[in-house]
Amino acid sequence: MSTALSVNLNKIAVLRNSRGGGEPDVVRAGIACLDAGAHGLTVHPRPDARHIREDDVHALAALCRARAVEFNIEGNPFAPPRPGYPGLLALCDAARPAQVTLVPDGDGQLTSDHGFDFVRDGAALLPLVAAFKALGCRVSVFVDVGDPEVARAAACGADRVELYTGPYAEAFAAGDPESALAAAGETARRAQAAGLAVNAGHDLNQANLAGFLRRVPDVREVSIGHALIGEALYAGLEATVRGYRRIVDAAARD
């Protein structure tokens, strides 16, 4: 089965918000990514609206509906509403994404850097996962590679897990990815044995993605933003997305 490429547009919004106004345009960037072959788009709206805003969510949802591609909204289901942020469930109720990815991030985090503790959070996640699924969303939950309790995501009602790949990317950059790859593969197999499909994301790039997909079985989707947008500054957005498509397509052939 092939791996879908979903492009995270958060960094486009960061650049726009740093200056104010509407440039660079998040929707235009999304169109460029889809035209270049991305299978879908991802956003992670934060309660402090540091990058993707509520209006972006609605505009990108409309784009994905028009293109008949998947829209993935990430966020913390426990974060309460506040001005400018209606809460993750309300956003998904309005936007109806194909997938919602639940992430246990706090306001002070620069980026998502750990998965759920299912022993602690499983009971609280259960009704929330049910609420998102009642909207027609596939539900994925962010998990740590090596989590011995990853199968508990199925008991919470989740459809998928997203493996946090930051440690793998660090190990790859250090020249010693073997143990991280083995752990990721084992975590994926444990999740799949529980009936969960597997996604992956965080710090994946064109250098380390192929090796990850060769060793981790049946990854359904990779969500890539920071590295992809960074690479696009040098090569261009279209060429960069096409480069990632070549990697995921080659992995499917292999």
N, C-alpha and C positions, 0 to 999 in steps of 0.2 A: 504494500500500500504506500502511495506517495505521501510525502510530508508537505503540508500547506505552509506557505509563507505569509504571515500577517505582519504588516509594517506598523510599528508603533509611531504615532505622529506627535508625541509629547514634545520632543525637542524642537519641532517647528513652532509650536505654541510658545515655548520658552523664548525663542528668538523674537517672535512677534511681541510678546509681553514686555521684553526688556526695553523696547522703544515706545510702545503704545501704538495705536492705530491698527491697521489690518494686514500689514506685511511683515513677514511672508504669510501668505494666505494658506490656512490649514486645509481647506477643502481643495484648493488648487493642487497642493502637494499630494493630497490623497488621490486625486484624479491622475496625476503623473505616475504615482506608484502603481495604480491599477492598470493604467495604460502600458506600463512596462512589464506587467505580468504578475504583480502581487495577487495572491488569492484572496486577501482580505485586509482589513484595517483594524488596528487596536488603539485604544486610548485609555489613559488612567487618570480620570479627573480627580483631583485632590480637593478636600474640603476648603483649603485656603486658595484655590484657583490659581496656583502658581504657574500652571501652564494651560492645560485643556480646561475650558470653561463649559458651563452648562449649554450655552448657545452653540459651541462647537460640537457637542455631543449630538444635538438635534440635527445640525447641518450634515454631519458625517453619517448619521443614521439614514437620512434621506438619500444621500449619495449611494450608500451601500444597497439600499432597497432598489434604487433605480438601476444599479449595475448587477443586481442579483448576486452579490458577494457577501461573505460573512463579515459582520461587525462584532468586535469583541470589546466589551467594557470591563476594565479592571477596577477594583476598589475594595475598601474595607467595609464589610457589611455592618460592622459594629459602630462605625463613625456616625454621630448624630447629625441631623440637618443643621444648617446655619445659613445666614444670608448669602445668597449666591450659590448655595449647594443644597439641593433638596434631599440629599441622602441617596445612597446607591440604589436602593429598591425603587424609589420614586423616579430616578433617572431611567432605570431599565423599564419601568412601567410605561414611560413616555416613549422611549427610543426602541424598545423591543429588539435588542441585539440578538444575534444568533447564539452568542455565548457570553456569559458573565464569568469573570475569573475573580474569585474571592482571595484577597491578600490581607494579611494581618499587619499592615503598616501603620505607624503612628504619624502624627502631624510633623514631628521633628525630623523624620527620616528624609534624607536626600533622595533615596531610592529604596525599593523593596529589597530586603536583605535577609529574610528568613521566612520559613513556612509556618503553618499553623501547628500548635501543640494540640493534637487531637484528644489526648487524655484530658487536658484541661478544658478545651473549647468545643469538644464534640457535641455535647448536649445543647449548647447554645447555638451551634451551627445548624442543627437539624431542622428547626422550624424556618430558619432563614433560607436554607437551600430549598426547602419545599416551596417557599414563597416565590423565589426566582423561577423555579421550574413551572409554577402555576402560570407564569407569564409567557411560557413557551421557550424559555432560555435553556440552553445546555449549560450546566454548571461545572466549572473547573475550580479546583482549590490549589493554592500555592503550597508546595511541600519542600522540605529539605531533603536533599540526597542523603541517604543513609538513615532516614527516619524508620525505626523498626515498627512504628505504628501506622505506616502509610496506608495499610489496608482499611484502617478505620474511616478513611474518607468515604469509602463505599457505604459504611453504616450511617454516615451523615446524609446520604442520598446523592452525593456528587456523581457526576458522569465521568469526569476526568480529573487528573491531577496535572499540575504544571511543575516540573522539576526546576528548582532554583539552581541555575548553572553558573552562578558567580564563582564558586570555589573551583569548578572545572576550568573556567577561563583563566583564573589566576594560576592554576597548576600548569596549564598549557603554556602560558607566557613564561613561566619559570623553567620550562623544558622538561617537566616530569608529570605528564597527565595521566599515567597509567592507573594509579590507584583511584583517582577521581573518576575515570571512565568506568572502571570495574564497579565502583560503588553506584554510579548512575545506572548502569545496566542492571544491577541487582535490584535497585529500588524500583526501576521500571517493571521488571518481571514480577516483583512482589505486588505491585499495584495491579498489573494486568491479570494476575491470578485471582485477584479479588473482584474482577469484572470492570476495572477502571481502564479507560484509555489514557494515553500519556501525551502531554504537551511539554514544551521546554522553553525556557527563556531566561535571559539576563547575561549580558556581556558576550553573547555569541557573536561571532564575526566571520568574515570570509576566510580567515586563516584557520579558525578552530572548528567551524561548523561541520565540515565533511567528516573529520575524524570522530566527532560526537555521533553523527548519524550512522556511521559504520558500526559503532560499538553498542549503541543503545537501541534496543529493538522497537520497531513499529512506533516511531514518534509521529503523532498525527499532525502536530502543528508546532512551528517555532514562531515566537513573537519577538521581533527584533526592531529596536529603535535607536538607542544611543549610538551603537557602533555603525549602523547603516547610515544614519544621518551624518555622522562624522566622516565616513568614507565618501559620502556624496559631495562633501565640500571640495574634494579633490577631483573626483571622477565624474560628478554629475549624478543627479538622482536617478534618471532613467538607466544609465549604465550600471549603477550600483545595484539597483533592484534586479536587473537582468543577470548580474553576476551571482546574486543569491539564488535566483531561479535556476541557474545552471547547476549550482551545488545541490539543491534539493532534488532536482530532476535526475541528476547523476546518481544520487543516493537511491532513488527509487529504482533505477535500472539495475544497480548493483544488487 
